[in-house]
Amino acid sequence: MSSWAIGRWLRHRFPEAGLHKPRQRQALAWLEKHGAPLLLLSWVPIVGDPLCVAAGWARMPLLSSALFIALGKGARYAVLLWVSSTLG
């Protein structure tokens, strides 16, 4: 949620700056196309944080963003726990 909050703050603090990096623009376009459920991918390295920043920038609702981010990251940790208990 910190990345989401940073995106929200950036849009409020620097409204004329915009998201200029190609990865940021791509994340914003994905969010506009697919909506908050795309935040289930917030756990993916390199992709997840820009998605969360773009969600804040796009002013996606706090509750739906938090829900999908928590589900995505929770699933990652559930898989890691399962793998560690299976192998160890």
ZAVEXTI-684987 format. One record per atom (N, C-alpha, C): residue in one letter; x, y, z. Coordinates in steps of 0.02 Angstrom, whole numbers, plus 32768, in hexadecimal, padded with zeros to 4 digits. Layout:
<nodes>
aXYZ...
</nodes>
This chain:
<nodes>
m80297FC48000m800080008000m802B803F8000s806A80398014s809580748014s80A1808C7FCCs80A8805E7F9Cs80B080737F56s807180957F3Dw8037807B7F50w7FF780997F3Dw7FF480E07F59a800780E87F99a8005812A7FB9a8036815A7F98i807081417F84i80A0816C7F61i808381847F1Fg806381587EFAg8043816D7EBBg800E81A17EC6r7FE681987EFAr7FB281C97F0Br7FD0820C7F1Dw8006820A7F46w802782477F5Bw8047826B7F1Fl806782447EF3l808882627EB9l805682877E8Cr801C82687E83r7FEA82897E58r7FD182CA7E79h7FCA82C87EBBh7FB283047EDEh7FE9833A7EE0r802783257EECr805E83547EF5r807883707EB3f807B83467E80f8096835A7E3Ff806583487E07p802B83677E05p7FF883537DD3p800E835C7D8Be803A838C7D7Ee805083987D39e808883697D24a80A783487D53a80E1831E7D42a80CD82E07D1Bg809882BF7D30g808282837D0Dg80B182487D17l809E82107CFCl80C781D57CFEl80EC81D27CBBh812D81DD7CBCh815381E37C7Eh817881A47C69k818B817B7C99k81B281407C88k8184810E7C62p81A080ED7C30p817780BE7C09p815680887C34r8179806F7C65r815C803B7C91r812180577CB9q812780967CCEq80F080B57CF3q80B380C07CC7r80BF80D67C8Ar808780E07C5Br8066809E7C49q808E80697C42q807380277C32q8048800E7C6Ca806080177CAAa803A80017CE4a7FF880277CE9l7FF980687CDBl7FBC80907CDDl7F8B80797CA8a7FA4806A7C6Ca7F7880527C36a7F59800F7C48w7F807FE27C66w7F657FA17C7Cw7F2E7FAA7CB0l7F3A7FD87CDFl7F087FE47D13l7EC880017CF6e7ECF802F7CC7e7E93804C7CA8e7E6C80177C82k7E8F7FE87C64k7E6E7FB47C3Ek7E4E7F7E7C69h7E717F687C9Eh7E5B7F2E7CC5h7E407F407D0Bg7E4E7F7B7D24g7E357F8F7D65g7E5B7F737DA0a7E3D7F797DDBa7E5D7F657E1Aa7E727F1C7E1Dp7E4E7EED7DFEp7E657EA77E02p7EAC7E9C7DE7l7EC57EC97DBEl7F097EC37DA5l7F3B7EC97DDEl7F277EE67E16l7F547EED7E4Fl7F627EAA7E71l7F407E757E5Bl7F527E327E72l7F9B7E227E5El7FB47E447E2Bl7FF97E3A7E14l802B7E657E3As80167E847E71s80437EAF7E97s807E7E8A7EB4w807A7E497EB9w80B07E217ED5w80E87E147EA3v80DC7E1F7E63v810D7E0F7E2Fv81477E407E33p81857E277E37p81BE7E547E39p81C17E807DFBi81D77EBC7E02i81E17EEF7DCFi819E7F0B7DB6v816B7EE37DAFv812A7EF97D95v80FD7F137DCDg81007EF37E07g80D07F017E3Cg80D17F477E57d810C7F617E66d81107FA47E83d80F97FDA7E52p810D7FD87E13p80F2800B7DE5p80A680077DDEl808A7FCA7DE1l80417FC47DDEl80207FE77E1Ac803D7FDD7E55c80217FFC7E91c802780487E8Ev806080617E76v806980AA7E6Fv803680C57E3Da802E80A27E05a7FFD80B87DD2a7FB680B67DEEa7FA780857E18a7F6480827E36a7F5780BE7E63g7F8880D27E89g7F81810E7EB1g7F7B814C7E86w7FA4814F7E51w7FA281877E23w7F5E818C7E02a7F4181527DF1a7F0081517DCFa7EC6815B7E00r7ED681647E3Fr7EA4816E7E74r7E7381347E7Am7E8E80F77E74m7E6480BC7E7Em7E4F80BB7EC8p7E1380A47ED6p7DFA80A47F1Bp7E27807E7F4Bl7E2F80997F86l7E5B807C7FB9l7E4780357FCBl7E07802A7FD8l7DF27FE77FF0l7DFB7FB17FBBs7DE77FBF7F7Ds7DF07F8B7F4As7E397F807F3As7E617FB57F3Bs7EA97FAE7F30s7EC97F857F67a7EB87F957FA5a7ED47F707FDEa7EC07F277FDCl7E827F1A7FCAl7E697ED57FC6l7E917EAC7F93f7E987EC67F56f7EBA7EA07F22f7F057E9B7F2Ei7F237ECF7F4Ai7F6B7ECB7F5Bi7F757E977F92a7F4B7E987FC5a7F517E677FFBa7F467E1F7FE2l7F167E167FB6l7F0A7DD37F9Bl7F467DBA7F72g7F617DE67F49g7F9A7DD27F20g7FD87DC27F49k7FE77DED7F79k80227DE17FA2k80167DA87FD3g7FD97DA17FEBg7FC97D698017g7FD07D267FF4a7FBB7D237FB4a7FC27CE57F8Ea800C7CD47F85r80367D067F7Ar807E7CF97F72r809A7CDA7FB2y80897CF77FEBy80A47CDD8029y80867C99803Aa80487C8C8027a802B7C4A8032a80517C168009v80617C267FCBv80887BF87FA1v80CD7BED7FBEl80ED7C227FD5l81307C1B7FF3l812E7BF08032l80FB7BF9805Bl80F47BCF8097l80E87B868084w80BE7B7B8052w80B07B36803Cw80F07B158021v81157B3A7FF8v81537B1F7FDCv81857B108012s818D7B3E8041s81BE7B338076s81AA7AF980A4s81697AEF80AFs81547AB780D9s81597A7580B4t81517A778073t81577A3A804At819F7A248043l81CC7A548038l82127A44802Dl82397A3C806Fg82227A5B80A2g82487A5B80E1g82297A2F8112
</nodes>
